[in-house]
Structures are given as structure tokens and as C-alpha cells.
Amino acid sequence: MKEILTFLLIVFFAFSCKNNDDANPTNRTSFVRFYGTGLNHEGVMAINDGQDGYILIGNVNKGETSDITVIKTDAIGNTLWEKIIADGTASSVLLGPDNNLYITGDRVIFNRNTGNLSEVINTQAHIFRLNNETGDLVGNEIIIRDTTDSDLTDLTIDFKGYASTIKDDELFVLGSLKYTEASLAVDTYERGFIVAYNLNDLNNTAIPSDQFEAIWFQQYTSFQRDFKNINSLHKTIDNNFIWANTFVREDLDGQNKIANIYVVPPNSVNTDKDGLSDNARSFEVKDLQPGALGYGMIGTFSQLDGTGKNIFFARYLGTTTGAIDPTSIRYFDGVNLDLTTDSRDLSISEDEGKAVVGTRDGGYVLACTFSSTISKGNGGKDILLIKIDGLGNTLWTKLYGGSGDEIPSSIRENEDGSLFVCGTINVNGLTSLILIKTDRNGNIDN
């Protein structure tokens, strides 16, 4: 496998390019690293480890099921340890105040002997805790369920875990649930939820994984639409929760998708929300992250059948009764870059907005997928970074990639302003995790 990763590194650097570079190069250390074995790996998220290194999470495809891989690296991406959590899927990772890693995800449960077709495959939402220094599992894993409702059972509901956050000794988990056809629910549309746990309770190893008592559990629904959450959850300065989701409805021409931002007080269903919608087009949100001016949202704007993809960005003002700033809405095509509202349907290349980070200078960096064209790109899908200021004006762009497909899944900023991107690289059908560190201007210098 070492030879394969070396080949990937050579291919990536051989075809990487830098364009629209108005920034001066620096001597800042940067790198590109690949991680994986003979199985297909999908990069999910990378965060700082609280020191000088990084934590990466990903999923390893085993066919019917997958494993979670957790990798800790030093400051230049060398692996310090790697842990496998069998039969799971990861969505996000959080470094807690106790120096433990909180991995939110789910597991597939097979009930092959059931008499109900909808009960053959079920999902359970889980929280896995690992020691940040050693990677060892801490305590029992937590199976997310609504312990406040005794009528709910695992065999009538599919739970999925997306993200978590911690404040004042409480763990809050964002997820979704879906009643199966075997349940007595009014509908089977996917619903969102937030559940709260006491951190001290989670350290009690005498409590079985499926019996941790929730402090509270609240559901959120959309009329006749599936509720698709992103993998980030935040607490605002006024102690509300904020996250983004996509409402999905099946239409004759494809999927109509509405991008939403939710602001909700703790243990409440009273929501303030705003969104982007179009009866003839779809908005699918992928990330929401805080910045100097509110929260930046990124996603993909497309036709109902999924073609004609462009990147969109919008900024939420971040107050209790806030809304999306209409002057902040931007559309980007990978070839033409800045599009106006009138030209937002123009799509020369098929591009997708995947992740965003607010930067210390008051702007944002967008991590996107760019589908190569005859005139631009390195073949397949490349990673496109777009730096914008706080008002949404483009400052610079960078394009990274080789002859295969490179797809970003998360982007973060270090304290010194440098950037690091986690994602997946696919060369000849073999996928691996990729971690890219650049300077503050998106340059890969050494």
C-alpha cells in the first residue's frame, strides 16, 4: 500500500495547479498526505488535535457494512496512531473539554428473520468516545434514542447521528429519525432531532449503551419533505442552537430541495429559520460555519434532475431573529466563477459546494468540487478553493488535483491562518483519505 500512496502523491503534485494567485508566497509549511489500505476509504472530517497535529475520521467500505477509521497525525501529517471502529459509519468528530474525541455516526443493524421488509435493515445513531492521546475507546458507546418516550422502539425507527457540540457539561447531538412502515407513525418522512445528555452520566460504565437517559429530546419536521441535516451543530452567543438542513421532496422532474438555517432555543420546538428555495431549481446545503459576520452557508444549486450544478454561498446574520443577508448570496461556476442572480443558471462545469470555514480576517474559504472541462482542470473532479471577503467578493481561487477524482469534505483554519482540507481521492477505482495543508493563501509550497 505504501507504493500506491507514493504513486498518488506523485500524480497529485504532477497535475496540481495554482491559478488566479494574487497572494505573495510564504515559507509556511504545507503538505499533501494520503491514508488508506487496500479497501476503499472515504474522508469525512479533519480537526485540530488541540496541540500541533490533526485528527481525521473516515469510513472504510466493506460492502454491506463499513468501518470507521480514526487517524491522529503530527503537525506535518505523519500518522501517530490509527484506530478502527468496526461496523460503523462516522459523520463528524469533536474534541471535548475532557480531551476525548466524540465521534458522531451510526451503525447498521440487520434483522434478517423479521417478517416486515422495512425492518430487515435498521440504523442506530451512536456516539463513540476515544482518548485523544492514545485512541483507546473511553467508556461505553452511546446509542442515541428518545428515552423520554416509552412508546418508541428501535425496530420502528431508524436513527442517524450527524453532529454534536458540548457546553456546560452537557453533550448535544444532532440527528435524524425515520419511522418505518412497520410503525404506527402518521408518516415516514425523515425528521430532525436534538438530544441532550449529561457528560457525567456518560462516564458511568455501569450503564448499558442503549440505556443512557436523555435530559431532553426534541423533534423537528417539515410538511411532506425529508429533513436532511448537515454534519455540524453550533451554539450561538445567546445560547441557541444553529444548524442547517435540506428539505427534500420527490417531484416528477426530480428532487426539489430547499436549503434552511434553523435557530432553536434549548429543549424547544420554537424555531427561527430562513432558507433558499426555487420551485424550478434545488438548493442543497452541505455546511454551515461561524465567521466574523454571522454564519457562512455553502451548498449546491442545480436543476431538479441534479444537472447544471453551481456553488452557492450565503451568510446568516446570526441573531435570534436573524435572517440570510440577501446581499451576501453568491453563485459560482468553476469556469466563470462569479455569477449574478440573473446568470446563476449558467453552468459550464458541474461543480458542488462541499464545506466552508470562516477565517480570521473576516472572510470565508469555500471548499468545492470542480468537474474538469476541456479548457480548465486536471481531469475528473478537482478540489477548488474560493476565498471571499466578508461581503462575498472573490479574493482568490486555487485548484488542486490529478487525473483522478478529488472531493473535499471539510475545511478548517489553523491559528496561524493556514488551512487544512480533508477529503477523498479516487484513482483507478481505489479511494483513499486525503489531507491537504496550505498557507493562508491556499499555496502548497513544500
C-alpha positions in Angstrom: 0.0 0.0 0.0 2.9 2.4 0.6 3.8 2.2 -3.1 0.2 3.1 -4.0 0.2 6.1 -1.8 3.5 7.2 -3.1 2.1 7.0 -6.7 -0.9 9.0 -5.6 1.3 11.7 -4.2 3.3 11.9 -7.4 0.2 12.0 -9.6 -1.4 14.7 -7.4 1.7 17.0 -7.4 2.3 16.4 -11.1 -1.1 17.7 -12.0 -1.8 20.2 -9.3 -2.1 23.8 -10.5 -2.5 27.2 -8.9 -4.5 29.9 -10.6 -5.6 33.5 -10.0 -2.8 33.9 -7.5 -2.8 37.5 -6.2 -1.2 36.5 -2.9 2.5 36.5 -2.1 4.0 33.1 -1.3 5.2 32.4 2.2 7.6 30.0 3.8 4.8 28.3 5.7 5.0 24.5 5.8 2.3 22.8 3.7 1.8 19.2 2.6 -0.4 16.6 0.9 -0.9 13.3 2.7 -2.8 10.1 1.8 -4.1 7.5 4.1 -5.7 4.1 3.5 -5.3 0.4 2.9 -6.4 -2.0 0.1 -10.1 -1.2 0.9 -11.9 2.0 -0.3 -11.7 4.9 2.2 -13.9 8.0 2.3 -12.6 11.1 4.0 -15.2 12.7 6.3 -13.7 15.4 8.5 -10.4 16.7 10.0 -9.9 18.8 13.1 -7.0 20.1 15.1 -6.0 17.7 17.9 -5.6 20.6 20.4 -1.8 20.5 20.0 0.1 20.8 16.8 -1.4 17.8 14.9 -4.7 16.7 13.3 -7.5 14.1 13.8 -9.0 12.6 10.7 -12.1 10.4 10.5 -13.3 8.4 7.6 -15.3 5.4 6.5 -13.9 2.1 5.1 -16.2 0.4 2.7 -16.6 -3.3 3.4 -19.6 -4.0 1.0 -22.7 -4.5 3.1 -21.2 -2.5 6.0 -18.4 -0.1 6.8 -15.8 0.6 9.5 -14.8 3.9 11.0 -11.2 4.9 10.8 -9.7 7.5 13.2 -6.2 8.8 12.5 -4.1 11.1 14.6 -1.2 12.8 12.9 1.6 15.2 13.8 2.0 18.7 12.5 3.1 17.6 9.1 0.6 14.8 8.6 2.6 11.8 9.7 0.4 9.1 11.3 0.9 8.8 15.1 -1.9 6.2 15.6 -4.9 4.8 13.8 -7.9 3.1 15.3 -10.7 1.2 13.6 -14.3 1.1 15.0 -15.9 -1.9 13.4 -19.3 -1.9 11.7 -19.9 1.8 11.9 -20.2 5.0 9.8 -18.8 8.4 11.0 -20.4 11.8 10.3 -18.4 14.2 12.4 -15.8 14.5 15.2 -15.5 16.9 18.1 -12.6 17.4 20.6 -14.3 17.7 24.0 -13.1 19.7 27.1 -12.1 16.4 28.7 -9.6 15.8 25.8 -11.7 13.0 24.5 -12.8 12.7 20.9 -16.6 12.5 20.3 -17.4 10.8 17.1 -21.0 11.0 15.9 -22.3 8.4 13.5 -24.4 5.3 13.2 -24.4 1.5 12.8 -26.5 -0.7 10.5 -28.5 -3.4 12.3 -29.6 -6.4 10.3 -32.9 -8.2 11.2 -32.9 -11.0 8.6 -35.5 -13.1 10.3 -38.1 -10.3 10.6 -41.5 -10.7 8.9 -41.5 -7.0 7.9 -39.5 -5.9 4.8 -38.9 -2.5 6.2 -37.4 -4.0 9.3 -34.6 -6.0 7.6 -32.1 -3.1 7.8 -32.3 -0.6 10.6 -29.8 2.1 11.7 -28.8 3.2 15.2 -27.3 6.5 15.9 -24.1 6.3 18.1 -21.6 8.4 19.9 -18.1 6.8 20.2 -15.6 8.4 22.6 -11.8 7.9 22.1 -8.9 9.1 24.2 -7.2 11.9 22.2 -3.7 10.8 23.2 -3.9 7.0 22.7 -7.0 6.4 20.5 -8.4 4.0 23.1 -12.2 3.8 23.5 -13.4 5.6 26.6 -16.4 4.1 28.5 -19.4 2.6 26.7 -20.5 3.8 23.3 -23.8 5.7 23.5 -26.8 4.5 21.4 -28.9 7.6 20.7 -32.6 7.1 21.3 -35.6 9.0 22.7 -35.7 7.8 26.3 -38.3 10.4 27.1 -40.9 8.4 25.0 -41.5 4.9 26.2 -43.6 4.1 23.1 -40.6 4.3 20.8 -38.7 1.1 19.9 -35.5 0.5 17.9 -37.4 -1.7 15.5 -39.9 1.0 14.4 -37.4 3.9 14.0 -34.2 4.4 12.1 -31.8 6.8 13.9 -28.9 8.6 12.3 -26.3 10.7 14.0 -24.8 13.8 12.3 -23.0 16.2 14.7 -22.5 17.1 18.3 -21.4 20.0 20.5 -20.6 20.4 24.2 -21.4 23.2 26.6 -21.6 23.4 30.4 -21.1 19.7 31.0 -23.8 18.7 28.5 -23.5 16.9 25.2 -25.9 17.9 22.5 -26.4 15.6 19.4 -28.0 16.5 16.1 -29.5 13.6 14.2 -32.5 12.4 12.2 -35.1 9.7 12.7 -37.4 8.0 10.4 -40.4 5.8 11.3 -40.5 2.6 9.3 -43.6 1.2 7.6 -44.0 -1.3 10.4 -44.5 1.6 12.9 -47.8 3.3 13.7 -46.4 6.7 12.7 -48.5 9.2 10.8 -45.9 9.5 8.1 -42.5 8.0 7.2 -40.7 11.3 6.3 -37.3 11.8 7.8 -37.3 14.1 10.8 -34.6 16.0 12.6 -33.8 15.9 16.3 -31.5 17.3 19.0 -30.9 15.3 22.2 -29.1 16.4 25.4 -27.0 14.2 27.7 -25.2 14.9 31.0 -21.5 14.3 30.4 -21.0 12.9 33.9 -23.6 10.3 33.2 -21.7 9.1 30.1 -18.7 8.2 32.3 -20.8 5.7 34.2 -19.7 2.3 32.7 -22.4 0.5 34.6 -25.0 2.0 32.3 -25.5 -0.1 29.2 -25.0 1.6 25.8 -28.7 1.7 25.0 -29.9 3.0 28.4 -28.3 6.4 28.8 -31.0 8.7 29.9 -31.5 11.9 27.8 -32.1 15.2 29.6 -34.4 16.2 26.8 -35.2 15.2 23.2 -36.9 17.4 20.6 -38.0 16.5 17.0 -38.2 18.9 14.1 -40.3 18.2 11.0 -41.1 19.6 7.5 -44.5 19.0 5.9 -44.2 16.1 3.4 -40.5 16.5 3.0 -37.4 14.6 4.3 -35.3 16.5 6.8 -31.6 16.1 5.8 -29.1 17.5 8.3 -25.5 18.6 7.8 -22.7 17.4 10.0 -22.2 20.5 12.1 -24.1 21.9 15.1 -23.2 25.2 16.9 -24.2 27.1 20.0 -24.8 30.8 19.4 -23.6 33.6 21.8 -27.2 33.8 23.1 -27.2 30.0 23.9 -29.4 28.9 21.0 -28.6 26.0 18.6 -27.9 26.8 15.0 -27.5 24.3 12.1 -28.5 23.8 8.5 -30.6 21.2 6.7 -32.1 20.4 3.3 -35.8 19.7 2.9 -36.2 17.2 0.1 -39.4 16.4 -1.8 -39.7 14.0 -4.8 -41.2 15.7 -7.8 -41.9 14.4 -11.3 -38.8 16.2 -12.7 -36.5 15.1 -9.8 -35.8 16.2 -6.3 -36.9 19.7 -5.2 -34.5 20.8 -2.4 -34.7 23.8 0.0 -31.7 24.9 2.0 -32.6 26.0 5.5 -30.9 27.5 8.6 -32.5 26.7 11.9 -32.1 28.6 15.2 -33.7 26.9 18.2 -33.6 27.5 21.9 -32.6 24.5 24.1 -35.4 21.9 24.6 -37.7 23.9 22.3 -39.6 23.4 19.1 -40.0 27.2 18.6 -37.7 27.8 15.6 -36.5 30.8 13.8 -35.4 29.8 10.3 -34.7 31.2 6.9 -33.8 29.5 3.7 -33.2 29.5 -0.1 -35.7 27.9 -2.4 -36.9 27.9 -6.0 -39.8 25.9 -7.5 -37.8 25.1 -10.6 -34.3 24.6 -9.0 -32.8 22.9 -6.0 -30.6 24.3 -3.1 -28.8 21.6 -1.2 -26.8 22.8 1.8 -23.6 21.0 2.9 -22.0 23.1 5.6 -22.6 26.0 8.0 -19.7 27.5 10.0 -19.3 30.6 12.1 -17.4 33.7 10.9 -16.8 37.3 11.9 -20.1 38.3 10.3 -22.6 35.7 11.3 -22.5 32.2 9.8 -21.5 31.1 6.3 -23.6 28.5 4.4 -22.4 26.6 1.4 -24.1 24.1 -0.9 -25.1 23.2 -4.5 -27.6 25.0 -6.7 -28.9 22.7 -9.6 -31.7 21.7 -11.8 -34.3 19.3 -10.2 -32.7 16.3 -12.0 -29.3 17.1 -10.4 -27.6 18.5 -13.5 -26.4 22.1 -14.1 -24.7 22.3 -10.8 -23.2 25.5 -9.4 -21.9 26.5 -6.0 -23.8 28.8 -3.7 -22.9 30.8 -0.6 -25.0 32.8 1.8 -24.4 34.5 5.1 -26.8 34.2 8.1 -26.7 37.3 10.3 -26.6 35.2 13.4 -29.0 36.9 15.7 -32.0 35.4 17.5 -34.4 36.8 14.9 -31.9 36.9 12.2 -32.2 36.0 8.5 -30.0 35.4 5.5 -28.4 38.6 4.2 -29.7 38.9 0.6 -26.7 40.9 -0.4 -24.4 38.1 0.7 -25.8 35.4 -1.7 -23.3 34.4 -4.3 -23.2 31.8 -7.1 -20.1 30.3 -8.6 -19.4 28.3 -11.7 -15.9 26.6 -11.8 -15.1 28.2 -15.1 -16.8 31.6 -14.9 -16.6 31.9 -11.1 -18.7 34.8 -10.0 -22.3 34.6 -11.4 -25.1 37.2 -10.9 -28.6 36.2 -9.8 -29.6 36.6 -13.5 -26.9 34.2 -14.7 -26.9 31.7 -11.8 -28.4 29.0 -14.1 -25.3 29.1 -16.4 -23.2 26.0 -15.7 -20.3 25.2 -17.9 -18.8 22.7 -15.4 -20.6 20.6 -12.9 -19.5 22.0 -9.5 -20.6 21.4 -5.9 -20.1 23.4 -2.7 -18.9 21.0 0.0 -17.5 22.9 3.0 -16.8 26.3 4.3 -14.7 27.9 7.1 -14.8 31.5 8.5 -11.3 33.0 8.5 -9.6 35.3 11.0 -9.5 38.2 8.5 -13.3 38.3 8.4 -13.8 36.3 5.2 -14.6 32.8 4.3 -12.9 30.0 2.3 -15.2 27.7 0.3 -14.1 24.1 -0.4 -15.7 22.9 -3.6 -15.6 20.1 -6.2 -14.9 21.3 -9.8 -15.5 18.9 -12.8 -12.8 19.4 -15.3 -13.6 20.8 -18.7 -11.5 21.0 -21.9 -10.3 24.4 -21.0 -9.7 24.0 -17.3 -8.9 21.3 -14.8 -6.7 18.2 -14.5 -9.2 15.5 -15.4 -12.0 14.2 -13.4 -13.0 16.1 -10.3 -10.6 18.6 -8.7 -10.7 20.4 -5.4 -11.5 24.1 -5.8 -10.9 26.6 -3.0 -12.5 30.0 -3.3 -11.5 32.8 -0.9 -14.1 35.5 -0.4 -14.3 38.6 1.9 -17.0 39.2 4.4 -19.2 40.7 1.8 -18.9 37.7 -0.6 -16.4 39.2 -3.1 -13.9 36.8 -4.5 -10.3 37.4 -3.5 -8.5 34.3 -4.9 -9.1 30.8 -6.1 -6.9 27.6 -6.1 -7.4 24.3 -7.9 -5.8 21.1 -6.8 -6.0 17.7 -8.4 -4.6 14.9 -10.6 -6.0 12.7 -13.2 -8.5 11.0 -10.8 -11.2 12.5 -8.6 -10.5 14.6 -5.6 -13.5 15.6 -3.4 -13.3 17.8 -0.2 -15.5 17.0 2.8 -14.2 19.6 5.4 -12.0 22.6 5.7 -10.7 24.3 8.8 -8.3 27.2 9.7 -5.3 26.9 12.0 -4.4 29.6 14.5 -1.7 31.0 12.2 -4.2 31.3 9.3 -3.1 28.3 7.4 -5.8 26.0 6.0 -6.3 22.2 6.1 -8.7 20.3 3.9 -9.9 16.7 4.4 -11.4 14.7 1.5 -11.3 11.7 -0.7 -9.1 10.9 -3.7 -10.1 8.2 -6.3 -7.5 6.9 -8.7 -8.5 3.9 -10.9 -11.3 3.0 -8.6 -9.3 2.9 -5.4 -10.2 5.6 -2.9 -8.1 7.0 0.0 -8.3 9.7 2.6 -6.5 12.9 1.7 -5.3 15.7 4.0 -4.0 18.9 2.4 -2.4 21.7 4.4 -1.9 25.1 2.6 -0.7 28.5 3.7 -3.3 31.2 4.4 -3.4 32.0 0.6 -4.1 28.4 -0.4 -0.5 27.7 -1.6 1.2 24.3 -1.3 4.9 25.3 -1.1 6.7 22.2 0.0 
